[in-house]
Amino acid sequence: MNAEEPITSGIPRVAWQRRVRAATWHRTYVIVLFGVDMLAAIAASMTAVITTGTAATGFTEFGRGIHAEVDTTFYVIAYGLLPLTWVLTLWGNGGYDRRYLGVGTDEFKRVVRSAVIVVSIVSFLALMFKTDLSRLAVAIALGSALLYLVIGRFTARRVLQSLRRHQHFVHHLLLVGTLNEALEVGTAVSRVPQAGFLPIGIYLTEGPSAARGVDTPVPVYSGTDLVQLAETLGADTIAVCGSASNEQGGLRRLAWQLEGTGIDLVVAPQLTDIAGPRVHIRPVEGVPLLHVEEPTLSGIGWVIKNALDKMAAFLGLLILSPLFIAIAIWIKSKDKGPVFFRQPRVGMEGKTFHCWKFRSMYVDAEDRLALLMDQNESDGLLFKMKDDPRITPAGRFLRRTSLDELPQLINVLRGEMSLVGPRPLVAENGDFLGDVRRRLLVRPGITGLWQVSGRSDLSWDDAVRLDLYYVDNWSLTTDLQILFRTVLVVLQRKGAY
């Protein structure tokens, strides 16, 4: 080493160098987001001008006289300074932080927070300089900017997620830990390709013999320098899984080794299927304690959910009554059988109720079920057949379009079901054993996380996992997301048979 070179601990001393990362996909994406945000803010100013008629002199109170000459200052502020303020505020609020891009709701929370700050800045400047602003123009400019920003970022996210499904714009992940822990984390992140984590290798801390005779989805390594292996494989992220290091201070020393390499270090504790809002880090004397809160299945949010269920069910039945009549006439004209099919299902806390559906099968379908059990294409408590001979031609259409589920609004109105929740199953209370019984903590739903993630194409284990995830991480935001995704799934007709 040159004697004139300063001795460092491996941490780059230049601020810009510290931001160099092994992963580079975010740079292109952030540049795109920057352009999208600028265009959204400029479009919002144009919307305000066009809507209010406030042309060149945008500072004049709307409805008062407008000067004929062009006010250059207005254009500079409306199409230059205001969009720049939006972008700088988003940047200050972490709106371009790669950790929040592409997945989760944190990105949009930061957009909303930035909107509040921009409104505060504009209000403060207007008050300080006593500017005679057009309140209508300002309200439209700021409100439409928020709307356009959200739409633009949502569109950009959809494009990013589409690219990630083809393994572009992803983090290359090296999993570190025991074989079982590494495989569990690898399987979890692989289920959600839009999250952008692509496992490329497993580094075993228990020695190579642990993987002998085991078929792994990615290559397995052991007994070599971990950081050098990551650089050789091109990994930009190292994920420490579970109790990967039994050596005291091992994780801290690994973090030291990664300083200056641009490789990210993430820790995946054994808390799979627990959403972020329930997990909080509480450092105590240098020890980062993970505090896991109980599921929130009560309180004001739960009251609002129940009220919205009842209101939506009542309005839905009222608005859709002509469609109900048309479907009823169609079913009745085919085989003269009953219009509705009511079947006992297990609901919240194991209580049995009768689930309403438009009849989509022949009247003797229940009697023929025993003859078809050996052709069941599903497992667990599910019975599914893509070409079930018991389904009527009309019923096949109703199932493909999910129209057969609409009468369950009656169950929602009666308080037996919810709009969103685990699907009610054809079973008895005693069939729900072990972990599966947790799904009975909430009311079953017309739609749920299971339905928007694959419906009948999923296995029983995947269905249970998704239902338990919903129960453990319920929130009003989750319900709204599932309802929005339900519309897309119904239109695509995926997994409906």
C-alpha positions, 0 to 999 in steps of 0.5 A: 500500500502506498504510504501516502494513501489514507487508511480507511475502514473500507467506507468510501469517503466521497458522498457520491461514491457511497451511493454507487450500488451494484444494482443499476436498474433503479437509475434508469427507472428513476430517470423515467419517474423524474420525467413522468413526474415533471410531465404530470405537474406540467399537465396539471398546470395546463389543466388548471389554465384550460379549466378556469380560463386563467390564461396568461395572468394566472395570479389574477383572481378568477372572474376578475379582469384578465390583462391582454398581454402575456405574463411571462412570470406566470408561465415560469412559475406554472410550467417551471418552478411549480413542477420543479417544486413537486420533483424536489419535494418528492425527492426529499420525501424518498419518492425516488428511493429504490427501496420503495419502487415497484412494490408496496404502498410506501411509494404512493404514501410518499406521493401523498405526503409530498402533495401536502407539503407542496400545498403548504408551500404554495399557501405559505408563499401566497400569504407571505407575498400577499399574492392575489391567487385564483383559488380555483386555479390553484386547487385544480392545479394541485389536485390534478397534479396529485391525480396525474402523479399517482396515475403516472407512477401506477403506469410506470409500476405496471411496466416495471412489474411486467419487465420483472416477470421477464427477469429484467430490472431485478435484484440478483439475490444470494441467499445465505443460511441453512438449506431449509431457511434459504429455500423458504426465503427463496420460495417466498420471494419467487412467488412475487416476481414483481417485487424484483428479487431473483435468487441466483445462488445459495451459500450454505452455512452448514456445509455442502453435505446438507444439500447432497441429494437435494434438487435445488432451484439454484446452485449451492455453494459453501466453504468459500469467501462469501463477498468474493462469491457474490461478486463472482456471481454478479449478486447485488444483494445478500440475504441472510436467512433466519439464524444464518450465523451462530458466530457472535458478531458474524452479521455485523462483520459481514456488513463491514465486509460489504462496505464499499462494494455496493452490495446490499445486505438484507436480513430475512428473519423467520417471519414469513407471511407477516406484513410490514405494518405489523413489524417494527424495529425497536433498538435497545442498547444496540440490539435491534428488536423486531416487535411483531404486533397482533393482527388488527381484527377490531377497532374503528377500521373493523367497524368501518369495514362492517358498515361499508359491507352493509352499504355496498351490499344494499346498493349492489342488490338495488342497482343489480336487481334488473340483472338478477331478474334477467339471469333468473329468467335465463336459468329458469328457461333452460331446465325449469329448475330453481334459480338459486342454489343455497348450500351450507358453508362454514363461516366466522367462528365455525358457524354454519350459514347457507351461501346463496348463488345462482344455480350453475349446475343441474338439479341432481349435481349433489347426488352425482358428486360421489361418482366424480370424487376420483376425478378431483383436480384439487386437494385438501378441502377443495373439489375442482374440475375444469370440465365438470359434467354437472355444470349447465351451459348457462352455468358455465357462462355464469362461472366464467364471468363470476355472475353466479356469485352475485347473490352472495350480496344477500349473505353480506347484507345479513352479516354472514359474509363480507365483500372481502375475506377467505372464501367459504368452503363446503365443509363442516366445522370439525374439518378445520384443524390446525393452522387452517382454523385461523381463517374462521377468525373473520367472516368469509368473503365474496372475493379474497386474496386467494381469488385474485391470486389464481382462484381455482388454479391454486393448490390447497396449500397456496390457498390456505397460505393466502387466506392466513396471510389475509387474516394476519395482515388485514387492513382497509387498504388491503380490502380496497386493493383486493376489490380493485384486483378482483375487477381485473381478474374477473375481466381476464376470467383467470382460474374461473371454472 
